[in-house]
Amino acid sequence: MTYIWATVHIEDLQKFIAVFSTAGAAARRKHGSRSCQLFTLPEADGQVRVLFSWESRAAFERFLNDTSTRATMQSSGTLGRPEFLFLDALAVLPG
């Protein structure tokens, strides 16, 4: 399992969520996405953070290289290429 922390610059939050939760979700599942969580920063309008869990980094790379991914991102109002930080899980602890 690979975890990815993404910083995404967007035009409009509602437009982004509408596409991310439909066409984007279908594209992600096709390429091995397991789940994702969306976050906003109070001081950063026009920016969304996403925590993905993906079956592998290779599967995520295939998703990024799929030509339909770029079109889906553009239709969501994503501005430029998101920034990705790859994370390795260390532990899950209670509380």
C-alpha angles and dihedrals in degrees: 000000000000126000121207127192109203130192110204126186111210141184098219130005098216092049090048094050092046092058097032091056096048121023091016092051092051092050092047094049090049088059101044106274110159101187144327140203125206124217136181128202114226092221097044114070112186094032131100128185120210128194109202130187110204132181091241143342089248090057090050090050089052088053091052092048094050107108091221091059093068091049091049091050091050092049089053092057095252109165114217125328117324118240115242130203116190116217134193115211112241103179144335110221132181122253 
